[in-house]
Amino acid sequence: MDVKDSKLPFVFSNFAMTADGKIAFASREFVPFGSDRDRENMMELRATADAVMSGARTVETPGVTLGPGGKKFQRLRLKRGLAEYNLRVIVTGSGSLDLGADVFKHGFSPIIVLVSQSAPARRVEQLRRAADDVGIFGETEIDFRSALRWLYKKWNVKQLLCEGGGAVHEAVIRAGLLDELHLTMCPVIFGGRTAPTVAEGPGFGSLAAAKRLRLARMRRVGNELFAVFNRAKPA
């Protein structure tokens, strides 16, 4: 089991997944396929997080702002002693990000962009003008352990919710940083050999190297299953 140091946030993730394990079509076009209860669950989870983190392609989806989801959840955040609005963290190792995306049109909370050293200097400057802060970690891909330690220290992020996409999520898992995974399993099949899953990227290559989880709880609501997995305890 991976051991995290005390200067890192608690990292939890949330995905809706088809019965065949997909989170979008092979075209990479995302169309919401979960129920209203699944969306409510997403906002309930956001209401426990200091920051919500997503990759550039996820954030570029029209309508995505990474916000708390309305007054009901803003009040819930305040009741829990959190800021009324969560911080928003966007991951783009190369610096490729549409600065005209909807997320930049809503200034209710700081936007923090994480890039690697491979991002061109000119692009980093553009990101600095559009966002509230830019963190540079890692040479060719983002060093998530260093990035999350920085978020903890500079931005006081104690609870970090990762909402994708699959490549960002896999990198967080591979770095040994994921503490809890929330999955909504939906009764629909997308198919597609190249359709994205909750963990894309290079993968682990063997069962011995695979990351282990423990089923903490599961419930059925309507025609969907809501499961929560935690880090596996040492054998």
trRosetta pair geometry for C-beta under 8 A, 3 or more apart (Angstrom, degrees):
i j d omega theta_ij theta_ji phi_ij phi_ji
1 212 7.2 -78 -91 60 78 111
1 231 6.2 89 -153 165 114 111
1 232 6.0 -145 -94 84 107 78
1 233 6.7 -42 -62 -164 156 20
1 234 4.8 -106 9 -71 122 76
2 176 3.0 -176 -142 -159 159 118
2 177 7.7 -70 121 -46 150 33
2 211 8.0 -23 -11 -128 117 100
2 231 7.4 -107 52 -142 86 130
3 176 7.9 -2 34 159 32 134
4 8 5.0 -101 180 59 113 138
4 176 7.0 -175 -72 131 82 95
4 177 6.7 94 -101 -123 121 55
4 179 7.5 -53 -4 -74 152 103
5 8 5.8 102 66 -7 71 105
5 149 7.8 20 69 -101 119 113
7 149 5.5 44 120 -140 103 91
7 152 5.5 148 169 105 65 147
7 153 6.8 17 -176 -60 111 96
8 11 7.6 -42 152 -26 105 105
8 145 7.3 -53 -101 -151 132 68
8 148 5.2 42 -146 122 91 117
8 149 5.8 -50 -88 -82 76 69
8 152 5.9 -131 -123 -42 23 150
8 177 6.8 -123 175 -137 142 97
9 50 7.2 -124 -131 44 135 123
9 51 7.8 -63 -124 40 173 110
9 148 5.8 -117 26 -175 94 104
9 151 6.5 -45 -17 99 127 113
9 152 5.2 -163 -43 -83 80 98
9 157 4.8 -46 -71 124 142 88
9 158 5.4 161 -125 -169 86 16
9 159 6.1 -164 -172 -67 109 11
9 160 4.2 89 109 -10 145 107
10 158 6.7 22 15 154 90 64
10 159 5.3 -15 62 -110 101 64
10 160 7.0 169 79 26 48 72
10 179 5.2 -62 -163 36 74 160
10 180 7.6 19 169 8 99 111
11 148 7.0 -44 -67 -133 124 148
11 160 5.0 -21 -106 73 71 103
11 162 6.3 27 -174 -16 98 114
11 172 6.4 -152 164 -180 149 128
11 177 5.1 40 24 146 157 89
11 178 5.5 -95 103 -114 114 40
11 179 5.2 130 58 8 65 93
11 180 7.6 174 99 31 50 71
12 45 7.2 -128 109 -165 125 116
12 49 7.7 -132 54 -87 102 111
12 159 7.5 -13 17 -168 106 85
12 160 7.5 154 27 83 60 53
12 161 5.8 -25 76 -110 83 67
12 162 7.3 -170 96 23 32 80
12 178 7.6 91 -110 -160 31 74
12 179 6.0 -58 -71 71 71 92
12 180 3.9 -16 -114 70 100 101
12 181 7.2 -165 -159 -72 69 26
12 182 6.6 48 167 -12 107 101
13 161 7.0 133 -104 -167 34 58
13 162 4.2 -33 -100 71 92 97
13 163 7.1 170 -154 -78 73 32
13 164 7.8 105 -163 -50 110 58
13 169 5.8 88 -141 -129 155 109
13 172 7.4 145 -62 84 130 146
13 178 6.3 -33 -8 -134 117 113
13 180 7.4 178 23 94 62 58
13 181 5.3 -10 60 -119 99 67
13 182 6.7 -162 94 31 50 75
13 198 7.8 123 131 -171 137 112
14 41 7.5 -175 -158 127 132 97
14 42 5.9 152 133 -117 144 74
14 45 5.2 133 -59 86 151 168
14 161 6.5 -5 3 -170 110 106
14 162 7.7 158 18 79 63 54
14 163 5.9 -19 62 -105 88 77
14 182 4.3 -9 -107 70 77 115
14 183 8.0 -170 -148 -72 47 32
14 184 7.9 34 -175 -10 84 97
15 23 5.7 -61 -167 -109 118 126
15 163 7.6 148 -78 -153 65 55
15 164 6.5 101 -97 -61 100 111
15 169 7.5 5 -55 -94 131 163
15 181 7.9 -20 18 -170 102 91
15 182 7.3 153 23 89 56 67
15 183 5.8 -10 67 -114 88 67
15 184 7.2 -148 105 30 47 76
15 198 4.8 -168 42 -109 173 113
16 23 7.0 120 78 -134 62 79
16 32 7.8 60 54 -152 156 67
16 33 6.5 176 131 68 133 81
16 34 3.9 -105 -123 -55 152 124
16 38 5.3 55 -94 -179 123 142
16 183 8.0 125 -111 -166 23 54
16 184 4.4 -27 -111 69 70 112
16 186 5.8 33 -180 -25 99 125
17 21 6.0 -13 -180 -137 117 35
17 22 6.9 141 -159 64 69 30
17 23 5.9 -45 -103 -80 67 76
17 183 5.6 -19 11 -162 125 101
17 184 6.8 154 21 76 70 54
17 185 5.6 -28 74 -104 95 59
17 186 6.8 169 79 15 39 86
17 197 7.8 38 -132 -153 112 69
17 198 6.2 -44 -87 -44 124 116
18 21 6.6 -44 70 30 78 19
18 22 4.5 1 30 52 121 84
18 23 7.6 -152 -2 -71 85 28
18 33 6.9 1 -80 100 90 151
18 185 7.9 31 147 -157 11 62
18 186 5.8 -51 -109 68 44 95
18 188 5.1 -81 -132 85 98 77
18 189 5.8 125 165 -111 125 31
18 190 5.0 -172 -19 -5 170 97
19 185 6.6 77 -95 178 56 95
19 186 6.9 -105 -39 85 72 50
19 187 6.0 38 -49 -130 122 37
19 188 6.5 163 1 58 96 29
19 189 5.4 -53 59 -74 104 80
20 189 4.8 67 -11 -137 119 87
20 190 6.5 -139 59 41 116 69
20 191 6.4 30 78 -71 164 44
21 197 5.4 -1 149 -125 97 111
21 198 7.6 -98 -172 2 80 92
22 25 7.5 58 159 -88 139 27
22 190 4.3 -89 70 48 153 130
22 191 7.7 -47 -26 24 150 15
22 192 6.7 73 -106 54 149 108
22 195 4.3 -11 -129 130 127 129
22 196 6.7 96 -156 72 76 49
22 197 6.3 -77 -109 -90 43 64
23 30 7.8 -20 138 -116 79 101
23 164 6.8 -175 153 -113 155 143
23 165 7.3 164 99 -152 141 81
23 166 6.2 168 35 -57 138 107
23 195 8.0 164 41 155 52 92
23 196 5.4 -56 55 103 96 96
23 197 6.3 117 -2 -144 97 21
23 198 5.9 115 -45 -69 130 63
24 27 7.9 -104 145 67 101 64
24 28 5.9 43 119 -149 137 34
24 29 6.6 177 -179 78 111 34
24 30 4.6 -65 -111 -93 120 70
24 31 7.6 121 -139 19 76 63
24 190 7.6 132 129 -150 20 170
24 195 6.5 -165 85 -166 58 87
24 196 5.1 22 44 45 99 109
25 28 7.1 -75 78 -3 71 15
25 29 5.4 -6 49 56 116 82
25 30 7.9 -168 17 -87 80 30
25 31 7.1 34 -16 13 112 104
25 190 5.6 -145 -101 -165 60 126
25 192 6.3 119 -170 -27 57 164
25 195 5.9 -81 -175 -120 25 108
26 190 7.6 168 -26 148 75 110
26 191 7.8 -40 -33 108 115 66
26 192 3.2 -148 -52 -162 112 135
26 193 7.2 46 -113 48 129 52
26 194 4.9 81 -147 71 97 83
26 195 4.3 -71 -72 -69 64 76
28 57 7.2 -53 173 172 124 139
28 196 6.6 68 -112 -19 73 120
30 58 7.5 56 -27 -126 158 67
30 61 5.5 -38 54 -109 126 141
32 39 7.4 21 -162 -75 137 113
33 186 5.7 139 121 119 100 163
33 188 5.6 -107 174 52 131 153
34 37 7.9 -111 159 70 98 64
34 38 3.0 -89 162 82 128 158
34 39 6.4 155 96 -42 113 71
34 184 5.5 47 -123 110 129 145
34 186 5.5 -124 -99 -78 64 136
34 224 7.0 60 -149 -112 83 153
35 38 4.9 113 51 0 65 97
35 39 7.5 -125 103 2 44 84
35 186 7.6 172 -18 -119 81 107
35 221 7.8 -146 66 108 145 105
35 222 6.2 92 -71 65 173 152
35 223 7.7 131 -51 54 136 85
35 224 5.8 -135 6 -18 122 140
36 39 5.7 -53 -153 37 38 110
36 40 6.3 42 148 -21 67 104
37 40 5.4 -50 -147 36 35 115
37 41 6.4 42 151 -24 64 102
37 221 5.2 -138 144 125 161 139
37 222 6.6 164 14 9 146 125
37 224 6.9 -177 77 48 120 137
38 41 5.5 -51 -151 32 32 115
38 42 6.7 38 149 -22 63 100
38 184 4.6 102 -125 -177 110 170
38 186 7.2 -15 -68 -78 155 113
38 224 6.3 -104 -62 176 107 172
38 226 7.9 -172 -103 -89 73 103
39 42 5.5 -47 -153 29 37 116
39 43 6.7 30 152 -13 65 103
40 43 5.9 -58 -152 40 33 107
40 44 6.2 37 150 -23 66 106
41 44 5.5 -52 -145 35 32 115
41 45 6.5 32 155 -18 64 104
41 182 7.5 -166 154 163 118 136
41 184 6.6 138 70 -68 150 128
41 226 6.5 -153 -116 -125 160 135
42 45 5.9 -58 -154 35 29 109
42 46 6.5 31 150 -19 64 105
42 69 7.8 146 102 -75 87 145
42 163 7.7 64 -152 -119 110 124
43 46 5.4 -47 -145 35 37 115
43 47 6.4 43 153 -26 64 103
43 68 7.1 82 -155 169 89 52
43 69 3.6 -24 -130 5 123 176
43 70 7.7 0 -155 29 147 92
43 73 5.1 -106 167 -78 106 151
44 47 5.6 -53 -154 29 31 116
44 48 7.5 24 149 -15 59 102
44 73 7.4 -130 -87 -114 39 111
44 76 7.9 -64 -129 134 62 165
45 48 6.0 -61 -162 31 39 107
45 49 6.9 32 147 -23 68 112
45 161 5.9 129 142 -126 102 141
45 182 6.3 -133 -94 29 149 165
46 49 5.6 -66 -150 32 40 114
46 52 5.7 -8 -127 -75 98 129
46 68 5.7 -180 127 -130 121 55
46 69 6.3 124 66 -10 141 118
46 73 6.7 32 85 176 104 143
46 86 6.0 -112 -179 -12 90 153
46 161 6.1 -125 -101 54 55 165
47 68 6.3 82 -87 -159 72 100
47 69 7.6 -74 -54 41 97 120
47 73 4.5 -125 -80 -162 119 94
47 76 4.6 7 -171 100 141 123
47 77 5.2 -126 -153 -65 76 80
47 80 7.3 122 154 9 87 143
47 82 7.7 161 -180 52 56 148
48 80 7.0 -102 -113 167 60 172
48 82 7.8 177 -145 -40 25 153
48 159 6.1 -96 137 152 76 155
48 161 7.7 108 75 -59 82 124
49 52 5.8 97 103 -68 145 71
49 86 5.5 34 95 -127 90 138
49 159 4.8 -137 -126 119 52 101
49 160 6.4 76 -155 -130 108 15
49 161 3.9 -72 -86 -14 158 111
50 82 6.6 -146 -93 -141 62 110
50 83 7.4 73 -141 21 70 105
50 86 6.5 137 156 -140 22 84
50 87 6.2 11 144 18 72 107
50 155 7.8 144 142 131 122 96
50 156 6.8 -131 -166 113 150 73
50 157 4.6 -179 95 -134 130 60
50 158 5.5 100 -19 37 141 68
50 159 5.0 125 -1 53 86 75
50 160 6.8 -40 57 -73 91 57
51 86 5.8 152 -109 175 26 96
51 87 3.8 -31 -103 71 93 103
51 88 7.0 -169 -156 -69 81 15
51 89 5.2 52 165 -17 124 112
51 112 7.6 -27 -144 34 137 127
51 151 6.7 -92 28 -176 162 130
51 155 7.0 50 -58 126 139 133
51 157 4.7 -28 3 -124 126 122
51 159 7.7 161 29 89 65 58
51 160 5.2 -12 69 -117 98 76
51 161 7.2 -170 96 30 49 73
52 66 4.7 -175 89 -169 127 103
52 86 5.2 72 -12 122 95 141
52 87 7.4 176 22 85 60 55
52 88 6.0 -17 63 -114 89 61
52 89 6.9 -174 89 28 39 81
52 160 8.0 157 -96 -164 21 58
52 161 4.9 -24 -112 72 68 105
52 163 6.1 11 -175 -7 100 121
53 89 3.9 -25 -102 77 84 114
53 90 7.6 -172 -150 -73 62 21
53 91 6.4 54 179 -29 100 108
53 160 5.9 19 -9 -180 121 103
53 161 6.9 169 21 85 75 48
53 162 5.0 -30 72 -104 104 65
53 163 7.0 162 77 19 48 74
53 168 7.3 -156 136 160 102 139
54 58 4.2 -110 173 89 117 132
54 59 5.2 143 97 -55 117 89
54 64 7.6 -95 87 171 164 137
54 66 6.3 -148 9 -89 123 122
54 89 7.6 137 19 85 51 66
54 90 6.5 -21 72 -114 71 62
54 91 7.0 -144 110 20 27 92
54 162 7.5 139 -81 -162 50 55
54 163 4.8 -33 -83 70 101 95
54 164 5.8 12 -136 70 88 64
54 165 7.2 64 -167 -26 82 59
54 168 7.1 145 -164 54 35 164
55 58 5.0 93 60 10 76 105
55 59 7.0 -149 97 -5 37 93
55 90 7.5 73 -163 -165 16 65
55 91 4.8 -50 -104 70 59 101
55 92 7.0 114 -165 -74 67 63
55 164 6.3 -76 16 132 100 58
55 165 4.7 -65 38 17 132 84
55 167 6.4 71 -88 65 162 96
55 168 4.1 -160 -57 -32 108 131
56 59 5.8 -63 -147 40 30 109
56 60 6.2 31 157 -25 67 108
56 90 6.1 74 -86 176 63 104
56 91 6.7 -112 -28 85 73 52
56 92 3.9 59 -49 -86 128 109
56 96 6.1 135 119 96 168 74
56 97 4.5 -119 -134 -99 122 85
56 98 7.7 129 179 11 100 72
57 60 5.7 -52 -146 31 31 114
57 61 7.7 55 150 -39 56 85
57 165 5.9 -18 71 -13 108 141
58 61 6.1 -35 -175 -5 39 114
58 64 6.8 -177 147 -160 68 169
58 163 6.8 169 159 108 154 92
58 164 4.9 137 -85 100 151 99
58 165 4.8 180 -50 -46 112 88
58 168 7.9 -76 0 14 131 137
59 64 5.6 -152 -146 109 40 132
59 66 7.0 -23 -116 -37 96 118
59 90 5.2 -15 -33 -121 165 112
59 97 7.4 1 77 -146 128 104
59 101 5.8 64 134 154 88 159
59 103 5.2 -31 -173 -16 105 149
60 64 7.5 25 52 48 14 129
60 97 7.4 -160 -65 -153 108 62
60 98 4.9 88 -120 28 113 123
60 101 4.9 -102 -115 -103 57 128
61 64 4.6 73 71 -17 91 127
62 102 6.2 94 -151 -25 47 130
63 102 5.9 59 -62 32 10 171
64 101 7.5 -28 69 173 96 113
64 102 6.1 132 57 64 52 117
64 103 6.1 -24 108 -58 79 100
65 88 7.8 -82 158 -101 56 151
65 102 5.8 -81 -73 125 80 103
65 103 5.2 157 -129 -108 46 61
65 105 8.0 -84 -107 63 106 81
65 106 4.7 9 -144 41 128 149
66 86 7.4 -105 148 87 89 112
66 88 4.2 114 97 -125 138 112
66 103 6.0 33 11 -124 103 117
66 163 7.7 -176 -117 36 93 143
67 85 6.8 -46 -145 -144 80 101
67 86 7.5 153 -152 43 33 93
67 88 7.9 -31 -70 -72 49 124
67 106 6.7 -61 -59 129 126 148
67 108 6.3 49 -118 59 114 140
67 109 7.5 147 -115 16 74 116
68 73 4.6 -168 155 109 96 116
68 74 5.3 114 96 -73 146 70
68 77 6.1 -63 -139 -31 147 140
68 84 7.5 -115 0 153 160 57
68 85 5.7 -129 -18 -124 119 57
68 86 5.7 137 -73 0 90 96
69 72 7.5 -52 111 64 94 92
69 73 4.5 47 70 21 101 150
70 73 5.8 86 64 21 67 96
70 74 6.9 -121 116 -8 32 97
71 74 5.3 -56 -139 38 34 114
71 75 6.2 35 161 -20 68 103
72 75 6.2 -60 -158 34 24 108
72 76 6.6 23 147 -19 61 109
73 76 5.1 -46 -145 35 40 118
73 77 6.4 49 152 -25 66 98
74 77 5.7 -49 -152 30 32 114
74 78 6.7 30 151 -15 63 104
74 84 4.9 25 -164 -170 99 87
74 85 7.0 -14 -117 -69 100 63
75 78 5.7 -55 -150 38 34 110
75 79 6.3 39 151 -23 66 106
76 79 5.6 -52 -148 34 32 115
76 80 6.5 23 155 -12 63 108
77 80 5.9 -67 -154 42 30 106
77 82 4.3 -82 -175 77 85 112
77 83 6.7 -31 152 84 126 39
77 84 5.9 129 88 -134 127 30
77 85 7.7 125 94 -57 168 19
77 86 7.4 -133 -119 -52 146 81
78 81 7.7 58 -177 -65 33 16
78 82 7.0 -96 -74 63 27 65
78 84 5.7 9 -63 -92 101 75
82 86 7.6 -6 160 -85 130 75
83 86 7.1 142 76 -87 103 33
83 87 7.8 67 58 -36 144 76
83 109 7.5 116 124 -121 132 121
85 108 4.9 -167 -119 139 162 102
85 109 3.8 -153 123 -58 121 122
86 109 6.3 112 81 124 36 174
86 161 7.9 -23 -166 31 156 117
87 109 5.8 -142 -102 153 36 120
87 110 5.4 -18 -131 69 88 94
87 112 6.3 14 171 1 115 116
87 155 6.1 65 -101 171 170 133
87 157 6.6 -87 48 -89 142 108
88 103 6.6 -175 160 -169 153 119
88 109 6.0 122 -10 92 95 107
88 110 7.0 -169 34 98 77 49
88 111 4.8 -27 78 -109 109 69
88 112 7.0 163 87 23 52 70
89 111 8.0 162 -86 -162 26 53
89 112 4.9 -22 -107 72 72 101
89 113 7.7 159 -161 -90 54 24
89 114 6.5 27 -178 -16 99 109
89 151 6.9 -8 -95 -112 144 140
89 157 8.0 25 -46 -103 137 159
89 160 7.5 -9 21 -148 148 109
90 97 6.5 82 144 -127 136 145
90 103 7.2 131 -70 114 132 160
90 111 6.6 11 -4 -175 113 98
90 112 7.2 170 23 86 69 48
90 113 4.9 -23 69 -109 98 73
90 114 7.1 -174 88 22 46 73
90 131 7.5 -130 36 -103 120 138
91 113 7.9 163 -85 -159 21 58
91 114 5.0 -17 -111 63 66 110
91 142 6.4 -90 -155 -4 104 165
91 168 5.0 122 70 -117 150 126
92 95 5.8 106 120 -101 112 11
92 96 5.6 -148 -171 57 121 56
92 97 4.7 -108 -48 -53 168 109
92 113 6.5 -26 31 -167 103 103
92 114 7.3 142 31 77 53 60
92 115 5.9 -19 85 -95 74 83
92 119 7.5 82 114 -95 89 128
93 115 6.2 114 -150 -153 23 55
93 116 4.4 14 -160 -1 82 113
93 118 6.6 24 153 55 89 115
93 119 7.1 -162 149 -53 41 97
93 138 7.5 -50 -135 85 102 128
93 140 7.6 37 170 150 127 45
93 141 5.2 -31 -133 -134 148 55
93 142 5.1 -124 -97 -29 91 90
94 115 7.4 -90 65 -148 11 97
94 116 7.3 -7 -67 42 36 101
94 118 6.0 -48 -110 105 62 107
94 119 5.7 134 175 -92 28 74
95 115 5.0 33 -74 -130 76 138
95 119 3.2 112 -38 -145 116 112
95 120 6.2 -119 53 35 155 70
95 123 3.9 96 145 125 143 134
95 124 6.1 -85 -113 -65 135 63
95 127 6.3 -117 -148 -35 92 136
96 123 7.9 -31 -68 -164 42 149
97 101 7.3 -72 172 -4 83 132
97 113 7.0 -111 1 -135 169 132
97 127 6.8 71 51 -102 131 108
98 101 4.6 107 91 -45 99 94
99 104 6.0 31 -174 -23 58 170
99 126 6.7 -100 -58 154 150 108
99 127 7.6 -143 -89 -98 113 55
99 130 4.7 -112 -142 -103 114 159
100 104 7.1 -103 -133 54 12 129
101 104 5.7 94 67 6 72 98
101 105 7.9 -139 108 -7 43 93
102 105 5.4 -61 -156 31 47 116
102 106 7.0 23 157 -8 75 107
103 106 6.7 -73 -158 40 32 98
103 111 6.7 117 146 -111 107 136
104 111 6.9 -52 -99 -10 67 172
104 130 5.7 -35 -130 -178 136 107
104 131 7.9 -85 -108 -77 101 64
110 131 8.0 67 180 178 74 77
110 132 3.9 -82 -151 48 93 163
110 133 6.9 24 176 6 123 100
110 155 7.7 -143 87 -133 144 122
111 130 7.7 -51 88 129 136 78
111 131 4.5 -109 101 -138 99 85
111 132 5.4 130 51 7 58 93
112 131 6.5 117 -111 171 19 126
112 132 6.3 -52 -72 67 62 94
112 133 4.8 -11 -118 68 85 98
112 134 7.5 171 -164 -86 60 30
112 135 6.7 23 176 -5 105 105
112 151 7.2 131 119 -110 161 100
112 155 6.7 -55 -62 -71 156 159
113 127 5.0 -104 73 -180 159 125
113 131 4.6 -156 -11 -32 109 172
113 133 7.4 -176 28 94 66 52
113 134 4.9 -17 69 -112 98 78
113 135 7.4 -179 90 26 48 67
114 134 7.8 163 -88 -160 24 57
114 135 5.1 -20 -110 68 71 100
114 137 6.5 -29 -163 28 100 110
114 142 5.6 59 144 -132 113 142
114 147 5.1 45 -137 -148 135 140
115 119 4.1 -15 173 -17 133 152
115 124 6.3 -142 63 -103 158 94
115 127 7.0 133 -33 53 137 172
115 134 6.4 -2 11 -173 111 104
115 135 7.4 161 29 83 64 50
115 136 5.6 -25 77 -107 87 70
115 137 7.9 134 79 29 39 63
115 142 7.1 -138 173 -86 14 103
116 119 6.1 135 64 -16 57 90
116 136 6.9 82 -163 -161 15 72
116 137 6.7 -62 -106 79 58 48
116 138 4.5 -55 -125 87 100 96
116 139 6.4 11 177 98 112 17
116 140 6.1 26 144 145 150 10
116 141 5.5 -111 -75 -149 154 8
116 142 5.0 -122 -65 -69 93 56
116 143 7.7 110 -114 -7 91 71
117 136 6.0 84 -77 174 62 112
117 138 6.6 -146 2 99 88 45
117 139 5.0 -37 46 -133 122 40
117 140 7.5 -45 61 -57 86 34
118 139 6.8 68 -42 151 90 52
118 140 5.0 60 -46 -128 134 51
118 141 7.8 6 9 -54 131 37
119 123 5.5 -117 174 84 92 120
119 124 5.3 109 117 -63 118 95
119 127 7.9 -15 166 -1 146 145
119 136 7.3 -127 41 -119 119 102
120 123 4.4 86 67 7 91 107
120 124 7.0 -156 94 -10 46 84
121 124 5.6 -52 -149 32 34 114
121 125 6.6 36 153 -20 65 102
122 125 5.8 -53 -155 32 33 112
122 126 6.7 34 148 -19 64 103
123 126 5.5 -51 -153 34 38 113
123 127 6.4 38 150 -19 67 104
124 127 5.6 -54 -151 37 34 113
124 128 6.4 39 150 -24 65 102
124 134 6.1 148 -164 143 84 157
124 136 7.1 2 -129 -77 137 122
125 128 5.5 -48 -148 31 35 115
125 129 6.8 33 153 -18 63 101
126 129 5.9 -56 -155 34 33 109
126 130 6.5 20 152 -10 66 111
127 130 5.8 -64 -144 43 33 105
127 131 5.6 -4 170 11 74 116
127 134 5.1 95 114 -92 114 136
128 131 6.7 -64 -120 54 21 86
128 134 5.1 -82 -81 1 75 129
131 134 6.0 110 72 -62 130 83
133 154 7.7 175 -177 130 163 138
133 155 7.7 -157 48 -69 157 121
135 147 5.7 126 117 -134 136 85
135 150 5.4 143 -140 108 143 151
135 151 7.6 -90 -24 -59 165 79
137 142 5.4 53 83 -158 96 73
137 143 4.4 -115 156 52 98 88
137 144 7.5 126 112 -71 138 22
137 146 4.6 179 -148 89 124 113
137 147 4.3 -143 31 -64 162 89
137 150 7.1 -148 -67 2 131 140
138 141 5.4 -59 146 91 143 44
138 142 4.8 159 28 -146 140 18
138 143 3.5 164 -64 -22 95 80
138 146 7.2 170 -44 45 77 126
138 147 7.8 -38 -13 -38 105 109
141 171 7.1 -143 163 -129 124 136
142 147 5.9 5 175 -34 109 146
142 171 6.9 71 66 155 98 150
143 146 4.3 29 112 25 115 114
143 147 6.2 152 88 -20 62 90
143 175 8.0 127 -168 -116 50 135
144 147 5.2 -56 -138 42 36 114
144 148 5.8 32 164 -18 71 106
144 171 5.9 141 -33 135 136 100
144 172 5.6 -156 -177 -102 166 62
144 175 4.5 -151 62 -1 117 170
144 177 5.9 -112 123 -4 122 156
145 148 6.3 -56 -144 38 24 104
145 149 6.4 26 154 -20 60 108
145 175 5.4 -160 -45 -179 89 124
145 176 7.9 17 -80 60 114 90
145 177 6.5 -160 -87 -70 69 121
146 149 5.7 -55 -147 36 31 113
146 150 6.4 34 153 -21 64 106
147 150 5.7 -57 -154 35 31 113
147 151 6.5 31 150 -19 65 104
148 151 5.4 -46 -145 35 38 114
148 152 6.4 44 152 -23 65 102
148 157 7.6 -107 -158 90 68 126
148 160 6.7 -109 -135 4 106 166
148 177 6.2 144 0 -149 164 143
149 152 5.6 -51 -152 33 32 115
149 153 6.4 21 154 -11 65 109
150 153 6.0 -61 -142 43 30 103
150 154 5.6 -1 172 7 70 116
150 155 7.9 47 133 8 66 97
151 154 6.8 -60 -119 51 20 89
151 155 5.1 -40 -160 47 60 116
151 157 4.2 -22 147 33 101 137
151 160 6.9 64 116 -85 147 135
152 155 7.6 1 -34 58 6 73
152 156 7.3 29 -171 -127 38 18
152 157 5.5 -87 -85 64 45 77
152 158 7.0 84 -131 -85 84 48
157 160 5.4 49 162 -70 120 99
162 168 6.7 -161 -164 124 115 110
162 169 5.9 141 139 -101 129 78
162 172 5.8 -101 -89 0 168 170
162 178 7.6 -75 31 -106 141 95
164 168 6.3 111 170 53 30 114
164 169 5.8 -28 -109 -35 50 116
164 198 7.7 -95 -99 -135 97 62
165 168 5.7 101 54 17 54 100
165 169 6.9 -103 122 -4 31 100
165 196 6.4 -30 178 172 116 154
165 200 7.5 -5 131 23 97 124
166 169 5.6 -58 -143 40 31 113
166 170 6.1 32 160 -21 67 106
166 196 4.6 -169 3 -180 141 106
166 197 5.4 101 -128 77 143 46
166 198 5.7 -173 -114 -168 89 11
166 199 5.9 -118 -165 -47 88 7
166 200 3.7 75 123 -4 115 101
166 201 7.5 -160 133 -15 83 84
167 170 5.9 -52 -146 35 29 110
167 171 6.5 30 154 -19 62 106
167 200 4.7 -44 -73 77 64 108
167 201 5.2 120 -137 -59 68 94
168 171 5.8 -58 -153 35 31 112
168 172 6.5 30 151 -18 65 105
169 172 5.8 -55 -152 35 32 111
169 173 6.4 31 151 -17 66 106
169 178 7.8 49 -169 -83 75 134
169 198 5.8 -75 107 171 156 68
169 199 5.8 -103 106 -93 105 61
169 200 7.8 80 57 23 93 71
170 173 5.5 -54 -148 38 34 112
170 174 6.0 36 154 -22 68 107
170 199 4.1 113 -88 -162 92 70
170 200 5.3 -130 -14 60 143 39
170 201 3.8 -172 102 20 143 127
170 202 7.9 161 144 37 132 57
170 203 7.4 -53 -161 -77 134 49
171 174 5.6 -50 -141 37 30 113
171 175 6.4 28 156 -17 62 107
171 201 6.1 160 -56 -87 73 162
172 175 5.9 -58 -150 38 28 109
172 177 5.0 -89 -173 69 76 114
172 178 5.5 94 127 -57 101 93
173 176 7.8 42 172 -68 35 24
173 177 7.5 -105 -82 48 19 72
173 178 4.9 -11 -96 -4 66 134
173 199 6.0 -22 24 -124 153 121
173 211 5.4 -119 176 -2 106 166
174 201 7.0 -100 -29 110 140 148
174 202 7.6 63 -101 58 154 98
174 204 7.5 -170 -109 -76 90 86
174 211 7.8 -117 -85 -45 39 128
176 211 7.9 -174 -100 -113 59 117
178 181 6.4 28 170 -59 128 93
178 211 7.5 61 53 170 121 153
178 231 7.4 157 103 -76 70 90
179 230 7.0 -19 162 -149 63 74
179 231 5.8 -52 -143 -28 49 111
180 216 7.6 -19 -135 -2 100 149
180 228 6.6 -9 -173 -171 103 95
180 229 7.0 160 -157 84 53 51
180 230 5.4 -19 -104 -105 78 65
180 231 7.6 -68 -65 -19 53 74
181 198 7.9 83 -158 160 125 146
181 213 6.4 -40 26 -129 126 149
181 228 7.2 157 83 -157 51 47
181 229 4.4 -7 58 58 101 102
181 230 8.0 -160 23 -70 72 24
182 226 7.5 -10 -170 -171 91 85
182 227 7.5 161 -155 87 45 51
182 228 5.5 -14 -102 -104 70 77
183 198 7.3 -55 -106 -73 107 161
183 226 7.6 164 87 -154 51 42
183 227 4.8 -11 62 62 97 98
183 228 7.8 -178 23 -79 71 31
183 229 7.2 27 0 -2 111 106
184 224 5.7 1 -174 176 94 127
184 225 7.3 157 -158 82 47 50
184 226 5.5 -14 -105 -103 74 71
184 227 7.9 175 -83 23 28 70
185 224 6.5 158 75 -164 54 71
185 225 4.3 -4 51 58 109 101
185 226 7.9 -154 19 -70 74 27
185 227 6.7 35 -13 0 108 112
186 223 8.0 57 -153 111 57 89
186 224 5.5 -18 -101 -113 60 103
187 223 4.9 -58 1 151 138 112
187 224 7.0 -121 -12 -83 87 60
190 195 5.4 151 113 -150 125 165
191 195 7.0 122 107 -10 33 143
192 195 3.4 89 89 -34 120 110
196 200 5.8 -55 -145 -51 86 135
197 200 6.1 139 53 -61 77 79
199 203 7.5 99 133 -101 103 73
204 209 4.1 -174 173 110 105 106
204 210 4.9 154 81 -87 154 52
204 211 7.0 -170 -61 -15 150 74
205 209 5.8 20 60 50 85 145
206 209 4.7 83 60 12 87 102
206 210 7.1 -129 97 -27 46 83
207 210 5.5 -37 -150 5 37 121
212 231 7.8 66 92 -172 74 55
212 232 3.5 -30 118 5 106 152
213 229 4.0 26 166 168 132 126
213 230 6.7 144 -164 71 80 30
213 231 6.8 -75 -120 -116 60 21
213 232 5.7 -128 -105 -44 7 89
214 229 6.4 147 68 -161 36 74
214 230 5.1 -28 62 65 95 84
214 231 7.0 7 15 97 99 28
214 232 4.9 131 -38 -103 93 59
214 233 6.6 21 -41 -3 150 80
215 218 6.5 -25 -174 -31 114 112
215 227 6.6 -56 -138 -166 96 110
215 228 7.7 105 -162 80 55 52
215 229 5.8 -43 -97 -102 45 79
216 228 4.6 -53 62 103 111 98
216 229 6.3 164 1 -118 89 20
216 230 4.7 77 -55 -14 121 105
217 227 7.5 178 94 -149 48 49
217 228 5.1 15 53 44 82 111
218 225 6.1 0 -173 -177 107 101
218 226 6.7 165 -152 85 56 51
218 227 4.4 -6 -106 -105 98 77
218 228 7.2 -160 -72 21 56 66
219 225 7.5 164 84 -153 33 59
219 226 5.3 -12 60 58 81 100
220 224 7.2 158 -153 84 61 42
220 225 5.6 -34 -98 -99 71 67
220 226 7.7 171 -93 17 21 77
221 224 5.7 -18 67 66 79 92
221 226 6.2 24 7 -10 110 118
